[in-house]
Amino acid sequence: MKNRVPLILIVLVFILAAIGTAGMAISNPAGFLQRIAVIALIGMAIYLLYRRFHKASPQKKEQRAFLKAAKRSKKRLQQKSGEHHGNPTSILSAGKKKMKKKTTPSHLTVIQGKKAKKKNRASF
């Protein structure tokens, strides 16, 4: 019963808004359309400003990085398939590129634990 009062008020507000909107549309259609157009333009301007100045979320950055890596991979595969047909120097240069040593990211660190210390669990 306690939750019915706010629900009834919300429904009442929506009914009154619908009656007011219908009355305005019937009495002054040109003014009604003009008011709706102005509200739509202001809403669109606010949305565009928000999109323009809002910082990109990390998910979007990750998505862009993924797409960029996918393009690079695709380009690399196309170059591999196109270069290996008859040019021996391209095979050597491709082999040299593969010889690069894989580096670990510098931002990752290993946290040393206490592995040498064992608990005595047999103490009853």
Secondary structure, DSSP 4 states (H G I P E B T S, - for coil): -TTHHHHHHHHHHHHHHHHHHHHHHHH-HHHHHHHHHHHHHHHHHHHHHHHHHSPPPHHHHHHHHHHHHHHHHHHHHHHHHHHTTT-HHHHHHHHHHHTPPPPPPTT--PPP---S----TT--
